[in-house]
């Protein structure tokens, strides 16, 4: 994170924090709870089928990052990488992930 000049997130969940890791939804549900948000309000960026399965089981939407072209990945938006992504605040207090900054 430091090398990429990205600050550490306020919540970090690792395999050590849950009894059942991916594809169980437990890691994502623990993160949502720690952030104080509903799973349906979360957006997961994932590169693996196990992570996508866990996100879906948690009731979260997902974006596939990378070259994953599996049938599971095709059920989500697929982006090649994070470059060019931005966040736009919307008038209702929500946000949108946009391309082009």
Secondary structure, DSSP 8 states (H G I E B T S, - for coil): -TTTT----S----GGG-SS-TTSSHHHHHHHHHHT--GGG-EEEE-SHHHHHHHHHTT-EEEEESS--STTGGGSEEES-STTEEEEE-TTS-EEEEE--
